[in-house]
Amino acid sequence: PELPGRRIQHVLRQLITSLQTKEGMNHVSEPEQQFQQVQRNHRRHHRERNRIMRCHCCLKETENDFCRSCSQRLFSKANFSAMLKFTLPSIAQGTNQNTRRISISGAQAKYSLRIVSKELEPTDNNGTYILKPATNMQFKLFADMPANEHITMLMAKQIFKLNVAESALLQFTTGEYTYLTKRFDIRNDGSKILQEDLAQTAGLSSDANGSNFKYESLSY
């Protein structure tokens, strides 16, 4: 319903005051309750109208979850939603039968996603996105890991002009934020581009240098 203007609110307030005076009511009357509800609706409408929406990728002001350019660049679609249709427990605990942690090194668990019917869903095959939820509770501020990684990527891209993978912050239906990155090693036809990291270039392996060779055998 349309919110009343100031003049209407003033008249309504006078009417309520008059009714309370005539009836000698010490409690909040039904008209007063209605007026208070109108006031609450007005304040909520004002907050929502003035709330600044920011793109979940570039963090620029926008009217949707993603600005037009980021939505197209990340998902090849306009007005893509940042809300996932599955929960963190379902993917972390493996209750989703189509979900399995992928074998990419790093401190956080990673899951493969693909777009199906304009939505992201977990998959074991032909994934074009990597999802990194905050599930490693051994870190003190583990819930901030997705935001930390995304802002780091934004700094590398926007400040230092590095060519980094596209990324965004998404949200589970249960409210937790998670980090998403678009795979740059997958071509449009689904074929893979072979990648080599510095550990492989240095000739290191788990057999020769231990299971944690990527972090203990290289001196930075």
C-alpha positions as CSV (number, residue, x, y, z in Angstrom):
1,P,0.0,0.0,0.0
2,E,1.0,3.6,-0.7
3,L,2.6,5.3,2.4
4,P,0.7,8.4,3.6
5,G,2.3,11.8,3.3
6,R,3.2,14.0,6.3
7,R,-0.1,15.9,6.2
8,I,-2.1,12.6,6.4
9,Q,0.1,11.3,9.2
10,H,-0.4,14.6,11.1
11,V,-4.2,14.4,10.8
12,L,-4.2,10.7,11.8
13,R,-2.2,11.6,14.9
14,Q,-4.7,14.3,15.9
15,L,-7.5,11.9,15.4
16,I,-5.9,9.2,17.6
17,T,-5.2,11.8,20.3
18,S,-8.8,13.0,20.2
19,L,-10.1,9.4,20.5
20,Q,-7.9,8.6,23.4
21,T,-8.9,11.8,25.2
22,K,-12.6,11.2,24.7
23,E,-12.5,7.5,25.8
24,G,-9.9,8.1,28.6
25,M,-7.8,5.2,27.4
26,N,-4.5,4.6,29.2
27,H,-3.5,1.7,26.9
28,V,-2.5,1.8,23.2
29,S,-5.6,1.8,21.1
30,E,-6.2,0.0,17.9
31,P,-5.9,3.2,15.8
32,E,-2.6,4.0,17.6
33,Q,-1.3,0.6,16.8
34,Q,-2.3,1.1,13.2
35,F,-0.5,4.4,13.2
36,Q,2.6,2.9,14.7
37,Q,2.6,0.2,12.1
38,V,2.3,2.8,9.4
39,Q,5.3,4.6,10.9
40,R,7.3,1.3,11.0
41,N,6.5,0.6,7.4
42,H,7.5,4.1,6.4
43,R,10.9,3.8,8.2
44,R,11.5,0.4,6.7
45,H,10.6,1.7,3.3
46,H,13.0,4.6,3.8
47,R,15.9,2.3,4.9
48,E,15.3,0.0,1.9
49,R,15.1,2.9,-0.5
50,N,18.4,4.4,0.8
51,R,20.3,1.1,1.3
52,I,23.3,0.9,-1.0
53,M,23.6,-2.3,-3.0
54,R,27.0,-3.3,-4.1
55,C,28.1,-5.7,-6.8
56,H,29.2,-9.0,-5.3
57,C,32.2,-8.9,-7.7
58,C,33.6,-5.4,-8.2
59,L,31.9,-3.9,-5.1
60,K,30.6,-0.9,-7.2
61,E,27.1,0.5,-6.4
62,T,24.4,-1.4,-8.3
63,E,20.7,-2.1,-8.2
64,N,21.1,-5.9,-8.4
65,D,23.4,-8.6,-6.9
66,F,25.9,-8.0,-9.8
67,C,26.5,-5.0,-12.0
68,R,25.8,-5.6,-15.7
69,S,29.4,-6.0,-16.8
70,C,30.4,-8.4,-13.9
71,S,27.3,-10.5,-14.4
72,Q,28.1,-10.9,-18.1
73,R,31.8,-11.5,-17.6
74,L,31.4,-14.1,-14.8
75,F,28.3,-15.9,-15.9
76,S,27.5,-14.7,-19.5
77,K,24.1,-13.7,-18.2
78,A,22.4,-10.6,-17.0
79,N,21.0,-10.1,-13.5
80,F,22.6,-13.3,-12.1
81,S,21.7,-14.0,-8.5
82,A,24.4,-14.2,-5.7
83,M,22.2,-16.5,-3.7
84,L,23.0,-20.2,-4.0
85,K,20.2,-22.7,-3.9
86,F,21.9,-25.1,-1.5
87,T,23.3,-24.9,2.0
88,L,26.8,-24.9,3.4
89,P,26.1,-28.1,5.6
90,S,24.9,-30.0,2.5
91,I,28.1,-29.4,0.6
92,A,30.5,-29.5,3.5
93,Q,29.1,-32.8,4.9
94,G,28.7,-34.4,1.6
95,T,24.9,-34.9,1.9
96,N,24.5,-33.6,-1.6
97,Q,25.1,-36.7,-3.8
98,N,26.4,-34.6,-6.7
99,T,29.0,-32.9,-4.5
100,R,32.6,-34.1,-4.0
101,R,35.6,-32.2,-2.9
102,I,38.0,-31.6,-5.9
103,S,41.7,-32.3,-5.6
104,I,43.2,-28.8,-5.8
105,S,45.8,-28.0,-3.2
106,G,45.2,-25.3,-0.6
107,A,44.0,-24.7,3.0
108,Q,40.3,-24.6,2.1
109,A,38.0,-27.3,0.7
110,K,37.0,-26.7,-2.9
111,Y,34.0,-27.8,-4.8
112,S,33.1,-27.8,-8.5
113,L,30.1,-25.9,-9.8
114,R,28.4,-25.4,-13.2
115,I,25.5,-23.3,-14.4
116,V,22.3,-25.3,-15.0
117,S,19.1,-23.4,-15.9
118,K,20.6,-20.0,-14.9
119,E,21.7,-21.3,-11.5
120,L,24.9,-22.6,-10.0
121,E,24.8,-26.2,-8.8
122,P,27.5,-28.7,-7.5
123,T,28.8,-31.2,-10.1
124,D,31.4,-33.9,-10.4
125,N,31.8,-33.4,-14.1
126,N,32.4,-30.4,-16.5
127,G,32.6,-27.9,-13.7
128,T,33.5,-24.3,-14.8
129,Y,33.6,-22.7,-11.3
130,I,35.3,-23.4,-8.0
131,L,33.5,-22.8,-4.8
132,K,35.6,-22.3,-1.6
133,P,33.3,-22.2,1.5
134,A,34.7,-21.3,4.9
135,T,34.8,-24.8,6.5
136,N,38.3,-24.9,8.0
137,M,37.7,-24.0,11.7
138,Q,41.3,-24.4,12.7
139,F,41.7,-20.7,11.7
140,K,40.5,-18.1,14.3
141,L,38.6,-16.0,11.8
142,F,37.7,-18.8,9.4
143,A,34.3,-17.2,8.5
144,D,36.2,-14.2,7.0
145,M,38.3,-16.3,4.7
146,P,36.0,-15.9,1.6
147,A,35.9,-12.1,1.9
148,N,39.6,-12.0,2.6
149,E,40.5,-13.9,-0.6
150,H,38.0,-11.9,-2.7
151,I,39.3,-8.5,-1.6
152,T,42.9,-9.8,-2.1
153,M,42.0,-10.6,-5.7
154,L,40.3,-7.3,-6.2
155,M,43.4,-5.4,-4.9
156,A,45.6,-7.4,-7.3
157,K,43.3,-6.6,-10.2
158,Q,42.2,-3.0,-9.5
159,I,45.3,-1.6,-7.8
160,F,48.2,-3.6,-9.3
161,K,46.6,-4.3,-12.6
162,L,47.3,-8.0,-12.5
163,N,45.5,-10.5,-14.8
164,V,43.8,-12.6,-12.1
165,A,40.9,-15.1,-12.2
166,E,37.4,-13.6,-12.0
167,S,35.9,-14.1,-8.6
168,A,32.9,-13.1,-6.5
169,L,31.3,-13.5,-3.0
170,L,28.2,-15.6,-3.0
171,Q,25.8,-16.5,-0.2
172,F,24.3,-19.7,0.9
173,T,20.6,-19.9,1.8
174,T,21.6,-20.2,5.4
175,G,23.4,-16.8,5.3
176,E,27.1,-17.8,5.1
177,Y,29.3,-16.1,2.5
178,T,31.5,-18.2,0.2
179,Y,34.2,-17.4,-2.4
180,L,33.6,-18.3,-6.0
181,T,36.2,-18.2,-8.8
182,K,35.7,-18.9,-12.5
183,R,38.1,-21.5,-13.9
184,F,40.6,-20.1,-16.4
185,D,41.9,-23.5,-17.3
186,I,38.7,-24.6,-19.0
187,R,37.9,-23.6,-22.6
188,N,34.4,-22.8,-23.9
189,D,34.3,-26.2,-25.6
190,G,35.0,-27.9,-22.2
191,S,38.6,-28.9,-23.0
192,K,41.3,-28.2,-20.3
193,I,44.3,-26.0,-20.6
194,L,47.3,-27.7,-18.9
195,Q,48.7,-25.8,-16.0
196,E,52.0,-26.0,-14.2
197,D,52.8,-24.4,-10.8
198,L,56.1,-23.3,-9.4
199,A,56.5,-26.5,-7.3
200,Q,56.2,-28.6,-10.5
201,T,58.7,-26.3,-12.2
202,A,61.1,-26.9,-9.3
203,G,60.8,-30.6,-9.7
204,L,59.1,-31.1,-6.3
205,S,56.7,-34.0,-5.6
206,S,54.9,-35.6,-2.6
207,D,57.0,-38.8,-3.1
208,A,60.3,-37.0,-2.9
209,N,59.5,-34.1,-0.6
210,G,56.6,-35.1,1.6
211,S,52.8,-34.5,1.5
212,N,53.2,-30.8,2.4
213,F,55.9,-30.2,-0.2
214,K,54.3,-27.1,-1.7
215,Y,54.5,-25.2,1.5
216,E,57.6,-26.6,3.3
217,S,60.0,-27.3,0.5
218,L,60.0,-23.9,-1.2
219,S,61.6,-20.8,0.3
220,Y,60.0,-17.6,-0.7
